Amino acid sequence: MSETGPYAQIRETHTSVVFFVGDRVHKMKKPLDLGFLDNRTRAARESVCHREVDLNRRLAPDVYLGVADVHGPDGQVCEHLVEMRRLPDERRLAALVARGENIDTVVEQVARQVAGLHAASPRDPAIDRCASVDFLTDLWRQSLDHLERLPVGIDAAGLLARIRTSANRYLEGRAPLFAARIADGRAVDGHGDMLADDIFCLDDGPRIIDCLEFDDELRYGDGALDIAFLAMDLERLGAREAAHRLLSAYAEFSGDACPASLMHHYIAYRALVRAKVTALRHDQGDAASREVSLGLLDQVARNLDRARVRLVLVGGLSATGKTTVSRLIGTHLDAVVLRSDVIRKELAGLDPATDATTDVDSGLYTREHTDATYAEMLRRARIALSLGTSVVLDATWLVESRRGEARRLADEASADVIEIECCADPAVLLRRIISRREQGGDASDATPAVLDEQLHRREEWPSAQVIDTTDGTLPDTERLERMVGPGPW
């Protein structure tokens, strides 16, 4: 026995056979054509071995020793092996997670190393292209098409169809987000295959090994997509809090405020890649890989659900508590909250707390001012939705035509529209309005006369979910999730 495990072992992946002997590891590429790689010739295997060493030395220079040439009995080179320093199995990050060890420091160290790798990446149009919405759309298509042809994919045909629809819906509405990230220099030559089993937590810091070497374009892309691979794997292993810590640390070290919706989309894509890899292993005879692949497909679906971009209309008569409910939903979804009362005064150049009370349908409350307020609110919402941020719109939404405008916006932005109407007993609303008027300092200028007008003007809203706030009770987290779906974390 060596300090790193049994003296000799053999392990197999879908692309390689790995020999562990003493303090060395030798990796031999399988002579296979898997569609996404073709290693059938010795020349191809030699090239990919050298490429693997060069690329992995970026993060683990003391681990990758070089390429060993294997000679046959005739003295001629017949194969090539990646030669590596053997690292202790018990120090794999996946092993630490399995033992329940605290990995907070490790994931922060990994985040710092990966952020450094990304910062040092060359900037190139070829790399930028791989971070584009069109390229990512094609990656989803290729992986799903490949999976659908494998036995696991055939068994999960319905789930794959739902995954395809959800992934495409997100991508169709987010072109400005991807363009902005490329312009901000977020496209990098990264690792491409970052798994907890390939990170060794040593006393002098982690070693991140086994990057994706056989196709540059699969290693290129958004830096957030790169770190999402490890976040996905930690989540799969049951270390969801560690995954969140990893992403928070990466955001700090890289200066990248990636929208939560995009990160979940990226995590979903990385889970799809691993589902495809394990489905290939199942197709090659590993029976246990079937359930692993199906579990990963469930993880894809869960993250796509969290990635949904939502436009939430929270309406109701004045003093029904819609602003409080909007803030609760905004916190739950990490969404932008836009309040019509505030926007109305901003357009007039007034501080939101300024009292602009007038008669009904006059002053800032004429039809023209109200039209301008809703138009500006929807304009701001359109921008946020296109950048991957959910939006809560706090307004009365008394008129069906205005609700229709919001629904059309959501459709154009490939966002889910959720409609909520707050209500309460009119006598309670009257008391709340009077109390609010006496206290002052609120953006609302509603008066008893305004409430009376709203009661007569309100049009039925059958598509809305109803929250009755008469007794002051607000929805808890469980009810919020039922109404608007899961939050980002």
KOLNULUM-705507 format. One record per residue (C-alpha): residue number from 1; x, y, z. Coordinates in steps of 0.001 Angstrom, whole numbers. Last residue first. Layout:
N
num: NUM xx: X yy: Y zz: Z
...
//
This chain:
489
num: 489 xx: -31339 yy: 29765 zz: -3747
num: 488 xx: -32877 yy: 31478 zz: -6789
num: 487 xx: -36455 yy: 31522 zz: -5550
num: 486 xx: -38892 yy: 28733 zz: -6303
num: 485 xx: -42257 yy: 29375 zz: -7967
num: 484 xx: -44554 yy: 32402 zz: -7940
num: 483 xx: -47692 yy: 31234 zz: -6134
num: 482 xx: -46612 yy: 27949 zz: -4596
num: 481 xx: -43273 yy: 29463 zz: -3610
num: 480 xx: -45040 yy: 32395 zz: -1992
num: 479 xx: -47229 yy: 29978 zz: -45
num: 478 xx: -44218 yy: 28154 zz: 1358
num: 477 xx: -42395 yy: 31395 zz: 2128
num: 476 xx: -45277 yy: 32804 zz: 4153
num: 475 xx: -48104 yy: 34893 zz: 2715
num: 474 xx: -49064 yy: 37989 zz: 4726
num: 473 xx: -51719 yy: 38205 zz: 7431
num: 472 xx: -53039 yy: 41731 zz: 7996
num: 471 xx: -56562 yy: 40578 zz: 8825
num: 470 xx: -58010 yy: 42009 zz: 5609
num: 469 xx: -54983 yy: 40978 zz: 3552
num: 468 xx: -56768 yy: 38611 zz: 1162
num: 467 xx: -54310 yy: 37345 zz: -1454
num: 466 xx: -55914 yy: 36339 zz: -4743
num: 465 xx: -54302 yy: 34595 zz: -7728
num: 464 xx: -55108 yy: 36529 zz: -10873
num: 463 xx: -56548 yy: 35208 zz: -14148
num: 462 xx: -60126 yy: 36212 zz: -13233
num: 461 xx: -59326 yy: 39930 zz: -12887
num: 460 xx: -62664 yy: 41781 zz: -12941
num: 459 xx: -62442 yy: 45461 zz: -13811
num: 458 xx: -62004 yy: 48103 zz: -11098
num: 457 xx: -63514 yy: 51487 zz: -11945
num: 456 xx: -66242 yy: 51654 zz: -9280
num: 455 xx: -64062 yy: 50524 zz: -6384
num: 454 xx: -61233 yy: 52634 zz: -7773
num: 453 xx: -63342 yy: 55825 zz: -7602
num: 452 xx: -64233 yy: 55155 zz: -3959
num: 451 xx: -60584 yy: 54502 zz: -3148
num: 450 xx: -59584 yy: 57779 zz: -4807
num: 449 xx: -62206 yy: 59671 zz: -2751
num: 448 xx: -60913 yy: 58057 zz: 462
num: 447 xx: -57448 yy: 59340 zz: -491
num: 446 xx: -54517 yy: 57676 zz: -2297
num: 445 xx: -51347 yy: 59746 zz: -2653
num: 444 xx: -49028 yy: 56761 zz: -2380
num: 443 xx: -45311 yy: 57495 zz: -2148
num: 442 xx: -45400 yy: 57283 zz: 1645
num: 441 xx: -43979 yy: 59870 zz: 4057
num: 440 xx: -47259 yy: 60786 zz: 5759
num: 439 xx: -48491 yy: 59429 zz: 9121
num: 438 xx: -51960 yy: 60973 zz: 8889
num: 437 xx: -52421 yy: 60003 zz: 5258
num: 436 xx: -51372 yy: 56441 zz: 6084
num: 435 xx: -53931 yy: 56225 zz: 8883
num: 434 xx: -56707 yy: 57528 zz: 6623
num: 433 xx: -55746 yy: 55081 zz: 3895
num: 432 xx: -55601 yy: 52151 zz: 6332
num: 431 xx: -59011 yy: 52959 zz: 7772
num: 430 xx: -60550 yy: 53130 zz: 4292
num: 429 xx: -58957 yy: 49835 zz: 3292
num: 428 xx: -60370 yy: 48149 zz: 6387
num: 427 xx: -63871 yy: 49396 zz: 5512
num: 426 xx: -63365 yy: 48139 zz: 1947
num: 425 xx: -62602 yy: 44566 zz: 3194
num: 424 xx: -59313 yy: 43443 zz: 1704
num: 423 xx: -57819 yy: 42516 zz: -1645
num: 422 xx: -54447 yy: 41817 zz: -3222
num: 421 xx: -54494 yy: 40576 zz: -6791
num: 420 xx: -51659 yy: 38420 zz: -8102
num: 419 xx: -50727 yy: 37740 zz: -11707
num: 418 xx: -47732 yy: 35649 zz: -12774
num: 417 xx: -46207 yy: 36120 zz: -16233
num: 416 xx: -43437 yy: 33748 zz: -17241
num: 415 xx: -40754 yy: 35439 zz: -19328
num: 414 xx: -39880 yy: 34885 zz: -22979
num: 413 xx: -39304 yy: 38657 zz: -23298
num: 412 xx: -41925 yy: 39101 zz: -26034
num: 411 xx: -44387 yy: 36981 zz: -24051
num: 410 xx: -43740 yy: 38928 zz: -20869
num: 409 xx: -44294 yy: 42201 zz: -22722
num: 408 xx: -47544 yy: 40896 zz: -24192
num: 407 xx: -48713 yy: 39939 zz: -20702
num: 406 xx: -47882 yy: 43416 zz: -19415
num: 405 xx: -49891 yy: 45063 zz: -22185
num: 404 xx: -52821 yy: 42742 zz: -21431
num: 403 xx: -52765 yy: 43788 zz: -17793
num: 402 xx: -53089 yy: 47375 zz: -18978
num: 401 xx: -56119 yy: 46487 zz: -21099
num: 400 xx: -57709 yy: 44674 zz: -18162
num: 399 xx: -57938 yy: 47849 zz: -16052
num: 398 xx: -57412 yy: 47889 zz: -12291
num: 397 xx: -53725 yy: 47023 zz: -12480
num: 396 xx: -53288 yy: 48839 zz: -9136
num: 395 xx: -49514 yy: 48962 zz: -9386
num: 394 xx: -46512 yy: 47023 zz: -8037
num: 393 xx: -44656 yy: 45350 zz: -10902
num: 392 xx: -42321 yy: 42570 zz: -9760
num: 391 xx: -39444 yy: 41813 zz: -12119
num: 390 xx: -37223 yy: 38775 zz: -12700
num: 389 xx: -33675 yy: 39481 zz: -13820
num: 388 xx: -32142 yy: 37723 zz: -16823
num: 387 xx: -30847 yy: 40745 zz: -18710
num: 386 xx: -33816 yy: 40751 zz: -21125
num: 385 xx: -36129 yy: 40767 zz: -18115
num: 384 xx: -34424 yy: 43835 zz: -16647
num: 383 xx: -34677 yy: 45801 zz: -19894
num: 382 xx: -38343 yy: 44928 zz: -20455
num: 381 xx: -39216 yy: 45830 zz: -16854
num: 380 xx: -37769 yy: 49310 zz: -17271
num: 379 xx: -39913 yy: 49884 zz: -20338
num: 378 xx: -42965 yy: 48387 zz: -18609
num: 377 xx: -42684 yy: 50857 zz: -15727
num: 376 xx: -42107 yy: 53704 zz: -18160
num: 375 xx: -45261 yy: 52841 zz: -20115
num: 374 xx: -47262 yy: 52440 zz: -16902
num: 373 xx: -46240 yy: 55893 zz: -15706
num: 372 xx: -46768 yy: 57545 zz: -19094
num: 371 xx: -50306 yy: 56170 zz: -19306
num: 370 xx: -50992 yy: 57409 zz: -15759
num: 369 xx: -49701 yy: 60866 zz: -16578
num: 368 xx: -51866 yy: 61057 zz: -19714
num: 367 xx: -54970 yy: 59713 zz: -17956
num: 366 xx: -54622 yy: 62417 zz: -15303
num: 365 xx: -53252 yy: 61430 zz: -11929
num: 364 xx: -50244 yy: 63717 zz: -11658
num: 363 xx: -52591 yy: 66709 zz: -11452
num: 362 xx: -56188 yy: 65597 zz: -12098
num: 361 xx: -58141 yy: 62357 zz: -12454
num: 360 xx: -59412 yy: 62387 zz: -8831
num: 359 xx: -58708 yy: 65658 zz: -7050
num: 358 xx: -55159 yy: 66278 zz: -5999
num: 357 xx: -52597 yy: 64807 zz: -3588
num: 356 xx: -48989 yy: 65275 zz: -4652
num: 355 xx: -47434 yy: 64717 zz: -1222
num: 354 xx: -43708 yy: 64313 zz: -1788
num: 353 xx: -42401 yy: 60965 zz: -473
num: 352 xx: -41354 yy: 59817 zz: -3947
num: 351 xx: -39180 yy: 62951 zz: -4424
num: 350 xx: -40482 yy: 64807 zz: -7448
num: 349 xx: -39113 yy: 65236 zz: -10955
num: 348 xx: -42499 yy: 64526 zz: -12566
num: 347 xx: -41259 yy: 61255 zz: -14061
num: 346 xx: -39847 yy: 60342 zz: -10643
num: 345 xx: -43263 yy: 61022 zz: -9139
num: 344 xx: -45060 yy: 58507 zz: -11355
num: 343 xx: -42195 yy: 56045 zz: -10954
num: 342 xx: -42638 yy: 55991 zz: -7185
num: 341 xx: -46404 yy: 55389 zz: -7235
num: 340 xx: -45963 yy: 52825 zz: -10041
num: 339 xx: -43689 yy: 50648 zz: -7953
num: 338 xx: -40981 yy: 48599 zz: -9683
num: 337 xx: -39532 yy: 45690 zz: -7717
num: 336 xx: -36436 yy: 44044 zz: -9240
num: 335 xx: -36300 yy: 40372 zz: -8343
num: 334 xx: -34277 yy: 38266 zz: -5911
num: 333 xx: -37214 yy: 35861 zz: -6224
num: 332 xx: -38091 yy: 35686 zz: -2518
num: 331 xx: -36951 yy: 39247 zz: -1851
num: 330 xx: -39049 yy: 40606 zz: -4711
num: 329 xx: -41972 yy: 38482 zz: -3605
num: 328 xx: -41849 yy: 39959 zz: -119
num: 327 xx: -41405 yy: 43454 zz: -1555
num: 326 xx: -44419 yy: 43003 zz: -3800
num: 325 xx: -46509 yy: 41761 zz: -871
num: 324 xx: -45666 yy: 44906 zz: 1099
num: 323 xx: -46459 yy: 47095 zz: -1917
num: 322 xx: -49696 yy: 45174 zz: -2565
num: 321 xx: -50964 yy: 45713 zz: 962
num: 320 xx: -54606 yy: 46349 zz: 29
num: 319 xx: -54103 yy: 50052 zz: 785
num: 318 xx: -55124 yy: 51235 zz: -2709
num: 317 xx: -57055 yy: 48685 zz: -4739
num: 316 xx: -55324 yy: 45684 zz: -6151
num: 315 xx: -52278 yy: 44672 zz: -8120
num: 314 xx: -49129 yy: 42590 zz: -8005
num: 313 xx: -48017 yy: 41716 zz: -11523
num: 312 xx: -45091 yy: 39291 zz: -11509
num: 311 xx: -42828 yy: 39042 zz: -14547
num: 310 xx: -40712 yy: 35927 zz: -14172
num: 309 xx: -37415 yy: 34692 zz: -15584
num: 308 xx: -37200 yy: 30957 zz: -15031
num: 307 xx: -33746 yy: 29884 zz: -13814
num: 306 xx: -35147 yy: 28175 zz: -10703
num: 305 xx: -37208 yy: 25862 zz: -12927
num: 304 xx: -34173 yy: 25292 zz: -15149
num: 303 xx: -32318 yy: 24279 zz: -12018
num: 302 xx: -34891 yy: 21685 zz: -11057
num: 301 xx: -35077 yy: 20266 zz: -14606
num: 300 xx: -31328 yy: 19781 zz: -14896
num: 299 xx: -31209 yy: 18156 zz: -11449
num: 298 xx: -33876 yy: 15684 zz: -12568
num: 297 xx: -31676 yy: 14932 zz: -15578
num: 296 xx: -28789 yy: 14295 zz: -13186
num: 295 xx: -30851 yy: 11735 zz: -11321
num: 294 xx: -31647 yy: 9986 zz: -14603
num: 293 xx: -27933 yy: 9801 zz: -15402
num: 292 xx: -27065 yy: 8378 zz: -11999
num: 291 xx: -29876 yy: 5830 zz: -12326
num: 290 xx: -28483 yy: 4595 zz: -15651
num: 289 xx: -24847 yy: 4670 zz: -14592
num: 288 xx: -25254 yy: 1576 zz: -12423
num: 287 xx: -25507 yy: -654 zz: -15508
num: 286 xx: -22027 yy: 199 zz: -16784
num: 285 xx: -22032 yy: -1557 zz: -20171
num: 284 xx: -20845 yy: 1014 zz: -22730
num: 283 xx: -24394 yy: 2389 zz: -23086
num: 282 xx: -24396 yy: 3018 zz: -19340
num: 281 xx: -21111 yy: 4893 zz: -19681
num: 280 xx: -22675 yy: 6936 zz: -22483
num: 279 xx: -25622 yy: 7748 zz: -20206
num: 278 xx: -23087 yy: 8833 zz: -17595
num: 277 xx: -21537 yy: 11279 zz: -20068
num: 276 xx: -24942 yy: 12556 zz: -21229
num: 275 xx: -26128 yy: 13138 zz: -17677
num: 274 xx: -22826 yy: 14884 zz: -16960
num: 273 xx: -23444 yy: 17272 zz: -19872
num: 272 xx: -27057 yy: 17811 zz: -18751
num: 271 xx: -25857 yy: 18678 zz: -15243
num: 270 xx: -23555 yy: 21287 zz: -16811
num: 269 xx: -26509 yy: 22739 zz: -18739
num: 268 xx: -28618 yy: 22964 zz: -15583
num: 267 xx: -25793 yy: 24672 zz: -13706
num: 266 xx: -25566 yy: 27181 zz: -16570
num: 265 xx: -29276 yy: 27917 zz: -16421
num: 264 xx: -28984 yy: 28226 zz: -12643
num: 263 xx: -26159 yy: 30726 zz: -13097
num: 262 xx: -28174 yy: 32636 zz: -15685
num: 261 xx: -31157 yy: 32979 zz: -13352
num: 260 xx: -28917 yy: 34062 zz: -10487
num: 259 xx: -27671 yy: 37000 zz: -12539
num: 258 xx: -23841 yy: 37081 zz: -12699
num: 257 xx: -22322 yy: 39873 zz: -10611
num: 256 xx: -18775 yy: 39115 zz: -11757
num: 255 xx: -16008 yy: 40870 zz: -9838
num: 254 xx: -13867 yy: 37756 zz: -10295
num: 253 xx: -12868 yy: 37288 zz: -6647
num: 252 xx: -16250 yy: 38334 zz: -5230
num: 251 xx: -18397 yy: 36479 zz: -7760
num: 250 xx: -16194 yy: 33405 zz: -7309
num: 249 xx: -16693 yy: 33584 zz: -3550
num: 248 xx: -20473 yy: 33794 zz: -3932
num: 247 xx: -20447 yy: 30919 zz: -6422
num: 246 xx: -18399 yy: 28685 zz: -4128
num: 245 xx: -20532 yy: 29600 zz: -1107
num: 244 xx: -23660 yy: 28630 zz: -3046
num: 243 xx: -22123 yy: 25291 zz: -3987
num: 242 xx: -21063 yy: 24773 zz: -360
num: 241 xx: -24664 yy: 25368 zz: 722
num: 240 xx: -25845 yy: 22786 zz: -1815
num: 239 xx: -23485 yy: 20067 zz: -604
num: 238 xx: -25741 yy: 17114 zz: -1445
num: 237 xx: -23355 yy: 15465 zz: -3911
num: 236 xx: -25409 yy: 16725 zz: -6852
num: 235 xx: -25180 yy: 20275 zz: -5465
num: 234 xx: -21416 yy: 19935 zz: -5253
num: 233 xx: -21372 yy: 18697 zz: -8850
num: 232 xx: -23520 yy: 21540 zz: -10143
num: 231 xx: -21400 yy: 24133 zz: -8339
num: 230 xx: -18326 yy: 22480 zz: -9870
num: 229 xx: -19731 yy: 22829 zz: -13384
num: 228 xx: -21101 yy: 26311 zz: -12662
num: 227 xx: -17516 yy: 27586 zz: -12329
num: 226 xx: -17075 yy: 27186 zz: -16089
num: 225 xx: -20503 yy: 28530 zz: -17074
num: 224 xx: -19801 yy: 31609 zz: -14966
num: 223 xx: -16564 yy: 32102 zz: -16883
num: 222 xx: -18628 yy: 32259 zz: -20088
num: 221 xx: -17249 yy: 30132 zz: -22873
num: 220 xx: -14247 yy: 28175 zz: -24074
num: 219 xx: -13634 yy: 24633 zz: -22850
num: 218 xx: -16142 yy: 23079 zz: -25249
num: 217 xx: -14723 yy: 25175 zz: -28072
num: 216 xx: -11216 yy: 23963 zz: -27331
num: 215 xx: -12183 yy: 20332 zz: -27967
num: 214 xx: -10112 yy: 17408 zz: -26652
num: 213 xx: -8643 yy: 19081 zz: -23597
num: 212 xx: -11326 yy: 19337 zz: -20931
num: 211 xx: -9588 yy: 19906 zz: -17620
num: 210 xx: -8373 yy: 16932 zz: -15574
num: 209 xx: -6872 yy: 18609 zz: -12516
num: 208 xx: -7578 yy: 21237 zz: -9852
num: 207 xx: -4984 yy: 21044 zz: -7092
num: 206 xx: -6106 yy: 22604 zz: -3812
num: 205 xx: -3804 yy: 24360 zz: -1358
num: 204 xx: -580 yy: 23727 zz: 522
num: 203 xx: -2114 yy: 21110 zz: 2823
num: 202 xx: -3764 yy: 19336 zz: -96
num: 201 xx: -7427 yy: 19345 zz: -1132
num: 200 xx: -7455 yy: 17431 zz: -4404
num: 199 xx: -10005 yy: 18531 zz: -7006
num: 198 xx: -10872 yy: 15959 zz: -9668
num: 197 xx: -13645 yy: 14204 zz: -7718
num: 196 xx: -15315 yy: 17541 zz: -7078
num: 195 xx: -15733 yy: 18046 zz: -10815
num: 194 xx: -14580 yy: 20858 zz: -13115
num: 193 xx: -14978 yy: 19883 zz: -16768
num: 192 xx: -14446 yy: 22961 zz: -18942
num: 191 xx: -11356 yy: 24404 zz: -17315
num: 190 xx: -11527 yy: 27912 zz: -18758
num: 189 xx: -10607 yy: 29792 zz: -21904
num: 188 xx: -12708 yy: 32854 zz: -21181
num: 187 xx: -15769 yy: 34913 zz: -22185
num: 186 xx: -16653 yy: 37357 zz: -19386
num: 185 xx: -14958 yy: 40337 zz: -21029
num: 184 xx: -17740 yy: 42858 zz: -20349
num: 183 xx: -18708 yy: 42909 zz: -24030
num: 182 xx: -19203 yy: 39137 zz: -23830
num: 181 xx: -21397 yy: 39590 zz: -20773
num: 180 xx: -23459 yy: 42298 zz: -22444
num: 179 xx: -24072 yy: 40150 zz: -25528
num: 178 xx: -25218 yy: 37238 zz: -23372
num: 177 xx: -27637 yy: 39437 zz: -21444
num: 176 xx: -28953 yy: 41177 zz: -24580
num: 175 xx: -29771 yy: 37748 zz: -26131
num: 174 xx: -31863 yy: 36701 zz: -23101
num: 173 xx: -35367 yy: 36061 zz: -24358
num: 172 xx: -34789 yy: 33082 zz: -26631
num: 171 xx: -32252 yy: 31521 zz: -24267
num: 170 xx: -34695 yy: 31095 zz: -21393
num: 169 xx: -37398 yy: 29611 zz: -23605
num: 168 xx: -34876 yy: 27291 zz: -25257
num: 167 xx: -33845 yy: 25781 zz: -21931
num: 166 xx: -37438 yy: 25286 zz: -20793
num: 165 xx: -38569 yy: 23629 zz: -24057
num: 164 xx: -35541 yy: 21331 zz: -24210
num: 163 xx: -35971 yy: 20297 zz: -20576
num: 162 xx: -39633 yy: 19490 zz: -21154
num: 161 xx: -38733 yy: 17300 zz: -24157
num: 160 xx: -35972 yy: 15605 zz: -22173
num: 159 xx: -38452 yy: 14781 zz: -19396
num: 158 xx: -40846 yy: 13165 zz: -21852
num: 157 xx: -38105 yy: 11119 zz: -23548
num: 156 xx: -36670 yy: 9734 zz: -20312
num: 155 xx: -36519 yy: 6064 zz: -21358
num: 154 xx: -35212 yy: 7023 zz: -24805
num: 153 xx: -32643 yy: 9249 zz: -23142
num: 152 xx: -31322 yy: 6410 zz: -20991
num: 151 xx: -31130 yy: 4118 zz: -24036
num: 150 xx: -29128 yy: 6682 zz: -26049
num: 149 xx: -30476 yy: 8494 zz: -29128
num: 148 xx: -32268 yy: 11176 zz: -27097
num: 147 xx: -29037 yy: 11886 zz: -25265
num: 146 xx: -27258 yy: 12898 zz: -28468
num: 145 xx: -30066 yy: 15240 zz: -29537
num: 144 xx: -30131 yy: 16752 zz: -26047
num: 143 xx: -26378 yy: 17313 zz: -26057
num: 142 xx: -26377 yy: 18795 zz: -29560
num: 141 xx: -29361 yy: 21065 zz: -28939
num: 140 xx: -28033 yy: 22395 zz: -25644
num: 139 xx: -24676 yy: 23147 zz: -27249
num: 138 xx: -26441 yy: 24820 zz: -30191
num: 137 xx: -28296 yy: 27175 zz: -27885
num: 136 xx: -24994 yy: 27914 zz: -26165
num: 135 xx: -23436 yy: 28898 zz: -29484
num: 134 xx: -26378 yy: 31086 zz: -30483
num: 133 xx: -26455 yy: 32829 zz: -27091
num: 132 xx: -22815 yy: 33727 zz: -27401
num: 131 xx: -20112 yy: 32555 zz: -24996
num: 130 xx: -18416 yy: 30332 zz: -27599
num: 129 xx: -18221 yy: 33263 zz: -30001
num: 128 xx: -16239 yy: 35245 zz: -27436
num: 127 xx: -13564 yy: 32534 zz: -27382
num: 126 xx: -13101 yy: 32706 zz: -31155
num: 125 xx: -13178 yy: 36510 zz: -30969
num: 124 xx: -10184 yy: 36368 zz: -28588
num: 123 xx: -9385 yy: 37528 zz: -25086
num: 122 xx: -6618 yy: 35451 zz: -23552
num: 121 xx: -7344 yy: 34004 zz: -20118
num: 120 xx: -5376 yy: 35369 zz: -17173
num: 119 xx: -8494 yy: 36684 zz: -15413
num: 118 xx: -10210 yy: 33337 zz: -15984
num: 117 xx: -7389 yy: 31371 zz: -14400
num: 116 xx: -7323 yy: 33807 zz: -11482
num: 115 xx: -11075 yy: 33435 zz: -10960
num: 114 xx: -10542 yy: 29674 zz: -10992
num: 113 xx: -7838 yy: 29885 zz: -8360
num: 112 xx: -9911 yy: 32194 zz: -6137
num: 111 xx: -12981 yy: 29986 zz: -6419
num: 110 xx: -10882 yy: 26942 zz: -5540
num: 109 xx: -9537 yy: 28670 zz: -2437
num: 108 xx: -13087 yy: 29660 zz: -1436
num: 107 xx: -14255 yy: 26092 zz: -2000
num: 106 xx: -11436 yy: 24804 zz: 197
num: 105 xx: -12068 yy: 27223 zz: 3054
num: 104 xx: -15742 yy: 26276 zz: 3278
num: 103 xx: -15068 yy: 22549 zz: 3002
num: 102 xx: -16101 yy: 21449 zz: 6502
num: 101 xx: -15966 yy: 17660 zz: 6513
num: 100 xx: -19103 yy: 15568 zz: 6041
num: 99 xx: -17218 yy: 12426 zz: 5071
num: 98 xx: -18877 yy: 12349 zz: 1630
num: 97 xx: -18023 yy: 16031 zz: 1124
num: 96 xx: -14366 yy: 15370 zz: 1940
num: 95 xx: -14367 yy: 12432 zz: -476
num: 94 xx: -15803 yy: 14608 zz: -3263
num: 93 xx: -13073 yy: 17168 zz: -2612
num: 92 xx: -10470 yy: 14458 zz: -3183
num: 91 xx: -8115 yy: 14229 zz: -234
num: 90 xx: -8882 yy: 10555 zz: 494
num: 89 xx: -7734 yy: 9640 zz: -2993
num: 88 xx: -4202 yy: 10856 zz: -2307
num: 87 xx: -2489 yy: 12320 zz: -5388
num: 86 xx: -408 yy: 10436 zz: -7913
num: 85 xx: 1988 yy: 12588 zz: -9902
num: 84 xx: 1013 yy: 12461 zz: -13546
num: 83 xx: 2054 yy: 10853 zz: -16819
num: 82 xx: -258 yy: 11225 zz: -19828
num: 81 xx: 289 yy: 8092 zz: -21882
num: 80 xx: 1184 yy: 7570 zz: -25542
num: 79 xx: 970 yy: 4415 zz: -27652
num: 78 xx: 2794 yy: 2265 zz: -30214
num: 77 xx: 6212 yy: 3875 zz: -30473
num: 76 xx: 8524 yy: 1464 zz: -32315
num: 75 xx: 11139 yy: -652 zz: -30595
num: 74 xx: 9927 yy: -3848 zz: -32228
num: 73 xx: 8720 yy: -5189 zz: -28882
num: 72 xx: 6440 yy: -2112 zz: -28587
num: 71 xx: 7351 yy: 1293 zz: -27268
num: 70 xx: 5124 yy: 3427 zz: -25044
num: 69 xx: 5791 yy: 7172 zz: -25142
num: 68 xx: 5300 yy: 9044 zz: -21860
num: 67 xx: 3735 yy: 12515 zz: -21946
num: 66 xx: 4577 yy: 15038 zz: -19225
num: 65 xx: 4786 yy: 15491 zz: -15455
num: 64 xx: 1303 yy: 16918 zz: -14801
num: 63 xx: 980 yy: 17263 zz: -11018
num: 62 xx: 3455 yy: 20068 zz: -10292
num: 61 xx: 1887 yy: 22412 zz: -12851
num: 60 xx: -1640 yy: 22017 zz: -11420
num: 59 xx: -3775 yy: 25005 zz: -12482
num: 58 xx: -2220 yy: 26111 zz: -15800
num: 57 xx: -361 yy: 22790 zz: -16008
num: 56 xx: -3680 yy: 21274 zz: -16957
num: 55 xx: -3658 yy: 22914 zz: -20380
num: 54 xx: -172 yy: 21813 zz: -21391
num: 53 xx: -594 yy: 18262 zz: -20114
num: 52 xx: -3960 yy: 17736 zz: -21803
num: 51 xx: -2690 yy: 19142 zz: -25095
num: 50 xx: 243 yy: 16760 zz: -25037
num: 49 xx: -2131 yy: 13821 zz: -24527
num: 48 xx: -4546 yy: 15147 zz: -27189
num: 47 xx: -1800 yy: 15212 zz: -29779
num: 46 xx: -599 yy: 11714 zz: -28991
num: 45 xx: -4152 yy: 10348 zz: -29131
num: 44 xx: -4761 yy: 11962 zz: -32521
num: 43 xx: -1487 yy: 10598 zz: -33861
num: 42 xx: -2372 yy: 7126 zz: -32573
num: 41 xx: -5575 yy: 7221 zz: -34587
num: 40 xx: -9087 yy: 6460 zz: -33271
num: 39 xx: -9217 yy: 9401 zz: -30894
num: 38 xx: -12275 yy: 11170 zz: -32367
num: 37 xx: -14129 yy: 13500 zz: -29993
num: 36 xx: -17673 yy: 14936 zz: -29811
num: 35 xx: -18970 yy: 12104 zz: -31947
num: 34 xx: -17717 yy: 9404 zz: -29641
num: 33 xx: -15002 yy: 8083 zz: -31959
num: 32 xx: -12880 yy: 5749 zz: -29866
num: 31 xx: -9251 yy: 4662 zz: -29509
num: 30 xx: -9385 yy: 5040 zz: -25694
num: 29 xx: -6840 yy: 7491 zz: -24323
num: 28 xx: -4304 yy: 6114 zz: -21859
num: 27 xx: -3691 yy: 7843 zz: -18532
num: 26 xx: -656 yy: 7006 zz: -16427
num: 25 xx: -639 yy: 7833 zz: -12708
num: 24 xx: 2490 yy: 7720 zz: -10590
num: 23 xx: 3354 yy: 7305 zz: -6899
num: 22 xx: 3014 yy: 3513 zz: -6955
num: 21 xx: 1048 yy: 2425 zz: -10015
num: 20 xx: -2337 yy: 3914 zz: -10858
num: 19 xx: -3422 yy: 3164 zz: -14441
num: 18 xx: -6192 yy: 5223 zz: -16044
num: 17 xx: -8199 yy: 4019 zz: -19051
num: 16 xx: -9710 yy: 6907 zz: -20992
num: 15 xx: -12737 yy: 8357 zz: -22829
num: 14 xx: -15853 yy: 7047 zz: -21014
num: 13 xx: -13831 yy: 6720 zz: -17822
num: 12 xx: -11996 yy: 3650 zz: -16553
num: 11 xx: -9995 yy: 2941 zz: -13447
num: 10 xx: -7066 yy: 601 zz: -12909
num: 9 xx: -5259 yy: 200 zz: -9605
num: 8 xx: -1755 yy: -610 zz: -8360
num: 7 xx: -56 yy: 209 zz: -5055
num: 6 xx: -3381 yy: 519 zz: -3220
num: 5 xx: -3991 yy: 4058 zz: -1907
num: 4 xx: -2204 yy: 7419 zz: -1865
num: 3 xx: 170 yy: 6691 zz: 1000
num: 2 xx: 1169 yy: 3524 zz: -787
num: 1 xx: 0 yy: 0 zz: 0
//
